[in-house]
């Protein structure tokens, strides 16, 4: 399987949050770093809009370095999931710390999203389901 990576990052110097972008084959990986709250949720929203603009609908949100998430951050995921699925893709969430996973779990996100242990597992799930858009 061909893998290529392209990396760039968006971040506001005043925030404690950044989103790094990588592309592996047909999947956009968003590396979430820091605290995702009402002040920084627009950065995740901009990242998902960039994915849409690039016609990349298969997304892995890697939360390995996510330290905090508020309802505003969770709302960004909810705002884009249907759009990505309607375009033939999905958002898979990977690598959450236990405390962050507990927030997702408490609010029922595992019923709506694939939340997996790590990025490799999320990529394998996309590779195992060729019906999801390969753009």
Secondary structure, DSSP 8 states (H G I E B T S, - for coil): -------EEEE-TTSSEEEEEEEETTEEEEEEEEEESTTTHHHHHHHHHHHHHTT--EEEEEEEEEEEE-HHHHHHHHHHHHHHHHTT-EEEEE---HHHHHHHHHTTHHHHSEEESSHHHHHHHHHH-TTS---
